Amino acid sequence: MSYHSLLFPELEQDSPAPRSTGVFPSQKIQEFIDSGRIHAPTPIAEAQIQPASLDLRLGPVAYRVRASFLPGKSSTVEEKIRELGMNEMDLRAGAVFEKRCVYVVPLVEEWYLPDDISGKSNPKSTTGRLDIFTRLITDYGTEFERVAQGYKGKLYAEVVPRTFTVAVREGMRLNQVRFVRGSPPPLRESATLTKLHEQEPLAYTADDSPADPEIRHGLPISIDLAGGPGAAVVGFKAKSHAPLIDLAKVNFYDPEEFWDPIPSSKKIILDPNDFYILVSKEKVSVRPDLAGEMVAYDPAVGEFRIHYAGFFDPGFGYGLDQGKGTRAVLEVRSHEVPFVIEDGQLVGRLVFERLTDVPHKIYGVGIGSSYQAQGLSLSKQFRRGP
């Protein structure tokens, strides 16, 4: 019996037939590992396989480079590193990545994809909440975060700590990747999402009532600057000069050394030099047969970026005993100029994709998910408040 049937037996009764296109679920990722389509010199751990994505591991070396780059159609990543590299760093015992410096790290996993399978990557949630700008690169690649259909070869991560200097080591997982069969369009049309929302709400209000969003080009996400009754803090702004963060430490650092709290307010001014952690008004619920992705930058709603770690796994905020849905924690940076955001303002959109099948793993505490019932929360390296 699959994991999802234990948690949600109603899905076992009504599971749709597998689709010919869409995002791979956990069991299909496992098949690719077992068949050697995804290869690594050290075994791929069960914990790396998420409901609809695979965590990728840093290899034993890193290269500091003069500038970010894309290889282009005529070059490999290693050729670019030889051209732009400054020094090589050993990650086996750990190394320090200085903020605002660019590093390229060969990843442990290599891919040998069929011609109809592509990939797309995002930073993991913890990576985004620390403002570590992380992007996937491939040989002969012309886009960040995208792996061409039929790709065969090595994978690399570009890593740029933007706010904090961080300590990293071999085997750490900073980014994740989804596998996609065919070229299915994302579900962002009003009629399609409205129908899905009517079948089973994609978002809830603070009192657990189904939200009544104006769905257009995706599910709208708005900012909560007022907080609930008695809420004194609605966000955090990173301090400009903070100590080093060792990414291996969990529930360790005092937030006061790294963050200034943002009090409840009607509006705040985003400074382009600062990094903010804020939270959505909506509580998101992602059905187990869907995968969500936040549109990180939408000039139609403002000159700011609201999300680095954009993947929302199947089961995120779904089927909770303690309430309906889970708030989206947003990593926010303004572009170029100061920008005012007000309580309730639209700040982004969540689009969805269908999976080829319901995953055997569903996002939640049962598989070690860190942020299933979150409100406003920092990354797992910081001590939790009462």
C-alpha positions in Angstrom: 0.0 0.0 0.0 1.3 3.4 -0.9 2.2 6.2 1.6 -0.5 8.5 0.3 -3.2 5.9 0.7 -2.4 5.5 4.4 -2.9 9.3 4.9 -5.7 9.9 2.5 -7.6 6.7 1.7 -10.1 8.6 -0.4 -7.4 9.2 -3.0 -6.9 5.5 -3.3 -10.5 5.1 -4.3 -10.6 7.9 -6.8 -7.0 8.1 -8.1 -7.0 9.1 -11.8 -5.3 7.0 -14.4 -1.6 7.9 -14.9 -1.1 10.7 -17.4 1.2 10.6 -20.4 2.7 14.0 -19.7 3.4 16.0 -16.5 5.7 16.2 -13.5 7.2 13.0 -12.1 6.0 11.7 -8.7 8.3 10.3 -6.1 8.0 6.6 -7.3 8.9 7.5 -10.9 12.0 9.4 -9.6 13.0 6.2 -7.7 12.6 4.2 -10.9 15.0 6.5 -12.7 17.5 6.1 -9.9 17.1 2.3 -9.9 17.6 2.2 -13.7 20.7 4.4 -13.7 19.0 7.3 -15.5 20.0 9.3 -12.4 23.5 8.2 -11.4 25.8 9.1 -8.5 29.1 7.6 -7.2 27.6 7.4 -3.7 24.1 6.1 -3.1 21.2 8.4 -3.4 19.4 8.6 0.0 15.7 8.0 0.4 15.5 11.4 2.1 16.6 13.1 -1.2 13.4 12.0 -2.9 10.6 14.4 -2.3 7.0 14.0 -3.4 7.7 15.6 -6.9 11.4 16.5 -6.9 14.9 15.3 -6.1 17.3 17.0 -3.8 20.8 17.5 -5.4 24.0 17.2 -3.4 27.1 19.4 -3.5 30.2 17.6 -4.6 33.6 17.6 -2.9 35.0 20.8 -4.6 33.8 24.3 -5.4 35.2 27.0 -7.6 35.0 30.7 -6.9 34.6 32.5 -10.2 34.8 36.1 -11.3 31.2 36.4 -12.5 28.0 34.4 -13.1 27.7 32.8 -16.5 25.8 30.5 -18.8 27.9 28.1 -20.9 25.9 28.6 -24.1 25.5 26.1 -26.9 29.2 25.7 -27.6 30.8 25.4 -24.1 30.8 23.1 -21.1 30.7 24.4 -17.5 34.3 23.2 -16.9 35.5 25.2 -19.8 33.9 28.4 -18.4 35.4 27.6 -14.9 38.9 27.4 -16.5 38.2 30.8 -18.1 36.6 32.6 -15.1 37.8 30.6 -12.1 39.7 32.3 -9.3 40.4 29.4 -6.9 39.4 25.8 -6.0 37.9 25.0 -2.6 37.8 21.7 -0.8 34.3 21.0 0.6 35.1 17.7 2.1 36.0 19.3 5.4 33.8 22.3 4.9 34.5 25.8 3.4 33.2 29.3 3.8 31.3 31.0 1.0 31.6 34.8 1.4 28.5 36.9 0.8 28.2 38.5 -2.6 30.8 36.2 -4.1 30.0 33.7 -6.9 30.7 30.0 -6.6 30.2 27.1 -8.9 29.9 23.6 -7.4 29.8 20.3 -9.4 26.9 18.2 -8.0 27.1 14.6 -7.1 24.3 13.5 -9.3 24.6 13.0 -13.1 21.7 12.5 -15.5 21.0 10.3 -18.5 17.5 11.4 -19.5 15.3 9.9 -22.3 14.5 12.3 -25.2 11.1 13.2 -23.9 12.2 14.1 -20.3 13.4 17.5 -19.2 14.1 19.0 -15.8 13.7 22.3 -13.9 15.3 23.4 -10.7 14.6 25.7 -7.7 16.4 26.4 -4.4 15.2 24.4 -1.4 13.1 26.4 1.1 15.9 26.7 3.6 18.2 28.0 0.9 15.8 30.7 -0.1 15.1 31.8 3.5 18.8 32.5 3.9 18.9 34.6 0.7 21.4 32.1 -0.9 20.9 32.7 -4.6 21.3 29.2 -6.1 20.7 28.2 -9.7 21.3 25.0 -11.7 23.6 25.0 -14.7 24.3 22.3 -17.3 26.8 21.8 -20.0 25.9 23.7 -23.2 23.0 25.3 -21.3 21.4 28.5 -22.5 19.0 28.9 -19.4 19.5 28.8 -15.7 17.3 26.2 -13.8 16.4 24.3 -17.0 17.6 20.9 -18.1 17.0 20.2 -21.8 15.1 17.1 -22.9 17.4 14.1 -23.3 20.2 15.8 -21.3 23.1 13.5 -20.5 26.0 14.7 -18.3 27.0 16.5 -15.2 25.0 19.1 -13.2 26.4 22.2 -11.5 25.0 24.7 -8.9 25.8 28.4 -9.0 25.8 29.6 -5.4 25.8 33.3 -4.3 25.2 34.1 -0.7 23.6 37.5 -0.8 23.0 38.4 2.8 24.9 36.0 5.1 28.3 34.4 4.8 27.8 30.7 5.1 29.7 27.5 5.9 29.0 24.6 3.5 30.3 21.1 3.0 30.1 18.2 0.6 26.8 16.5 0.5 24.6 19.4 1.5 21.4 19.9 -0.5 20.8 23.5 -1.6 18.6 22.9 -4.6 16.0 20.5 -6.0 14.8 19.5 -9.4 11.6 18.3 -11.0 11.4 15.9 -13.9 8.8 16.6 -16.6 7.6 14.3 -19.3 6.6 16.1 -22.5 5.7 19.8 -22.6 2.5 20.2 -20.6 1.5 23.8 -20.1 1.3 25.0 -16.4 -2.2 25.4 -15.0 -2.7 29.2 -14.8 -5.8 29.9 -16.9 -8.7 31.3 -14.9 -11.3 28.8 -15.9 -9.1 25.8 -15.2 -7.9 27.0 -11.7 -11.4 28.2 -10.8 -12.8 24.7 -11.5 -10.0 23.1 -9.4 -10.6 25.6 -6.6 -14.4 24.8 -6.7 -13.7 21.1 -6.5 -11.3 21.4 -3.6 -10.0 24.8 -2.3 -6.5 25.8 -3.3 -6.4 28.5 -0.7 -8.1 29.4 2.6 -8.6 32.5 4.7 -7.3 32.8 8.3 -10.6 31.3 9.7 -10.3 28.2 7.5 -13.0 29.3 5.1 -12.3 28.8 1.4 -10.7 31.9 -0.1 -12.5 33.8 -2.8 -9.6 34.8 -5.0 -9.7 36.6 -8.3 -7.9 33.9 -10.3 -6.0 35.3 -13.3 -2.7 34.0 -14.6 -2.5 31.8 -11.5 -3.7 31.8 -7.9 -3.1 35.3 -6.4 -1.0 35.6 -3.3 -1.2 38.7 -1.1 1.0 40.0 1.8 0.0 39.9 5.5 1.4 43.0 7.3 -1.4 43.2 9.9 -1.1 39.8 11.4 -3.7 38.0 13.4 -5.2 39.1 16.7 -2.4 40.1 19.1 0.3 39.6 16.5 3.2 41.9 17.2 5.6 40.7 14.5 4.7 40.1 10.9 8.1 39.7 9.3 11.8 40.0 9.6 14.5 42.1 8.0 18.0 40.7 7.8 20.8 42.6 9.6 23.5 44.0 7.4 26.4 42.7 9.4 25.7 39.3 10.9 27.9 36.4 12.0 28.6 33.4 9.8 25.9 30.7 9.5 26.9 27.0 9.4 24.3 25.4 7.3 24.8 22.1 9.1 23.5 23.5 12.4 19.7 23.2 13.1 17.7 25.0 15.7 21.0 26.6 16.8 21.3 30.4 16.1 19.7 33.2 18.0 17.4 35.1 15.6 18.1 38.4 17.3 21.8 38.3 16.1 20.7 38.1 12.4 17.2 39.6 12.1 15.2 42.7 13.0 11.5 42.0 13.6 9.0 43.9 11.6 6.0 45.1 13.7 2.4 44.8 12.6 1.8 47.7 10.1 -0.5 48.9 7.3 2.5 49.2 5.0 6.3 49.0 4.8 8.9 50.4 2.4 11.2 47.7 0.9 14.8 48.9 0.6 16.7 47.4 -2.4 19.7 46.8 -0.1 17.7 44.7 2.4 16.3 41.2 2.5 12.9 40.4 4.1 11.0 37.4 5.3 7.2 38.0 5.1 4.1 35.7 4.9 1.0 35.4 2.8 -2.5 36.2 3.9 -3.8 33.1 2.1 -3.2 29.6 3.4 -2.3 27.4 0.4 -3.4 23.8 -0.1 -1.8 21.8 -2.9 -3.7 18.6 -3.8 -1.7 15.4 -3.9 -2.1 15.2 -7.7 -0.8 18.7 -8.3 2.5 20.5 -7.9 2.7 24.3 -7.4 5.3 26.9 -8.3 5.4 30.5 -7.2 6.1 33.1 -9.9 9.2 34.7 -8.4 9.1 38.0 -10.3 6.1 39.6 -11.8 6.5 43.2 -13.0 2.8 43.5 -13.3 2.5 43.7 -9.5 5.7 45.5 -8.6 9.4 45.8 -9.0 10.4 43.2 -6.4 11.1 39.5 -6.2 9.0 37.6 -3.7 10.2 34.0 -3.8 13.5 32.2 -4.4 12.4 28.7 -3.4 9.3 28.4 -5.6 8.3 24.7 -5.5 5.2 23.8 -3.5 5.1 20.0 -3.2 2.0 17.8 -3.6 0.3 17.8 -0.2 1.7 21.1 1.0 -0.9 22.5 3.4 -3.3 19.6 2.6 -5.2 17.4 5.0 -4.0 19.0 8.1 -5.6 18.2 11.5 -4.9 21.7 13.0 -6.5 23.8 10.2 -6.9 24.3 6.5 -3.9 25.1 4.4 -0.4 26.5 5.1 0.8 30.1 4.7 3.5 30.8 2.1 6.6 32.3 3.6 8.0 34.8 1.1 11.6 35.8 0.6 11.4 39.4 -0.6 13.8 41.8 -2.3 13.0 45.0 -4.0 14.6 45.8 -7.4 16.7 48.9 -7.9 14.4 51.4 -6.0 12.5 51.5 -2.7 9.0 50.1 -3.1 6.0 50.4 -0.8 3.9 47.3 -0.1 0.6 47.5 1.8 -1.3 45.0 3.9 -3.4 42.8 1.6 -1.5 43.9 -1.6 -1.2 41.3 -4.4 2.5 40.3 -4.5 2.6 37.2 -6.6 0.9 34.2 -8.2 1.0 30.5 -7.7 0.7 28.3 -10.8 0.1 24.6 -10.8 1.1 21.5 -12.8 -0.4 18.1 -13.0 1.6 15.1 -12.0 1.8 12.0 -14.2 0.5 10.1 -11.1 -0.3 10.7 -7.4 3.1 10.3 -5.5 3.7 7.6 -3.0 5.1 10.3 -0.8 3.0 13.3 0.3 4.5 16.5 1.7 4.2 16.6 5.5 5.8 15.8 8.8 5.7 12.1 8.1 8.5 12.4 5.6 10.5 15.0 7.5 9.1 18.1 5.8 10.2 21.2 7.8 7.5 23.7 7.0 4.2 21.9 6.6 2.2 23.8 9.3 4.2 27.0 9.3 3.2 30.5 10.0 5.8 33.2 9.8 9.1 31.2 10.2 12.8 31.6 9.6 15.0 28.8 8.2 15.6 25.7 10.3 19.1 27.0 11.4 17.5 29.4 13.8 16.0 28.7 17.2 12.3 28.5 17.3 10.4 30.9 19.5 7.7 29.9 22.0 
